[in-house]
Amino acid sequence: MKSFVRMVELWVPDASRTHLAFGGSLGTEDLQEFRTLSEGIRFGYGEGLPGKAWESRHPVILTEFSNSYFKRTDAAKAAGLTCGVALPVFVGESLTAVMVLFCGDDEKHIGAIELWHNDENRSYEMGLVDGYYGTADMFEFNSRHTKFPRGFGLPGRVWKADRPLIIKDFQNAKSFLRWEEASEVGINCALGIPYRMSDGNTWVVSLLSAQATPIAKRFEVWRPNESGDALVFESGDCSGGTDLTSLYGDRRIANGEGAIGDAWATGMPALLGDLSLEQSAYAKTAREADLVQIVAFPVIDDARLKAVVVWLL
């Protein structure tokens, strides 16, 4: 089974905090040459895709590398990578990391990564900045001609809730307003992540996963409990049909416990390519479901953790 996202990279500030250095990646073996090149690169403030996300303080998407500020165009093309989305993580004013998701063309590459934006000083609706849709041409056309008021559709709902949301079972979830077009191309799960700015701008990254080329085999959202001393399961979707609410029950994840707890403790995304290296009870449960890799992404507002978004491969 191919994944819609072919590589995940992490870029972190160096000791001088003037450049971003390579902090690890997840990807298939055929991308090793691209990874090796990346390991030796540094990005300054505003430089390249990671540097642009650092400078802008919100997600940045590039659906075409040629004739852009992207710095590894030839290597990316050689690896079959055609789109990149950079998600910065800030704790207060301090950048902790930039996570970059790469996609690539394929004849049966179905799914989408979208970036939506609203400036409350100019509009009451959220419009598409850009998106990558693989071969879902009609779904792409409709998305580029759609705007969402606050509270409507995935972008509008995430905007209103100001927290990550997962929508699944589209036919029975009319809150996903593009459900019919999405279902026709096999998209069956959607995750939205908000970025709210102090100047009235809100950005929403949406990851739309299809059964044939999923972004992840399992999506989860973990949030702080009322006392703030642990993370509890809020929502999720598993392509294997596992009832995640029953699976996790009253499970708690402590600060610093495993990859998810590390994302909370450090304020940085955690990438782990082999869950056998983690001894937590959570990792044991994932391994029993034949899940071997994890991405844990902290969603932080100012210095407050809202949630940790998890996808398992």
C-alpha angles and dihedrals in degrees: 000000000000122000122228089222107058100186139015118200132189123209120189135185114265123231092277092047089224097105140030117241129198110272102181140288146219119223146121124285093255088067095057093106091054090048092050090053091049093051091068098046130098125196123208126212107297092005122127124339097306091045092050091054089049091051097044095042090218136077118292126200130198117189093175123040099188116096092007137106090268108125103202101049100137094045092046092051091048088053092048094248114144108162136042133189120191120203115191123204119209130183102200106313094336122098112222099178148330118230117203125199118200127199130186139202120265133160091243098032105136126173137065146242113200137182117208127186141192130184105197090202091063110025146021091213138070117232135192116264093186141311145194115228107170107214096337093113100161093045088051092050093051093045092053089054097046131091127187129216117218109288097018128105122355096296092046094046093049089047091054097041092044090211137085115284134191122206121190138163091045098193090062095036103072088173085084095075095192093052096122096054091041093051092050091062095039101259106147108161134045132192124190126195121191131216112191117191127203091235094065098267120127126190127192125195112202124195113197114194128200127203095237097047106018124189085218138354089228134022122195139175119205121187136187114268122237094271092047095228099109144019120248130194113262107170143335150160129226122195088209091062096247114160097235095187090059092040095056099031108162094346116149128202115208126218106278095012110138124316094317093049090045091056088054095045098046102031087230131113113258121218119190120178097188119039090191085078090064119076100192122122088244092057091049090055091049093049090052086060091051092251110146108170133051137194115193114188120187117218107208131182109201098315098331122102111229098177147326113241112209132192123183126202 
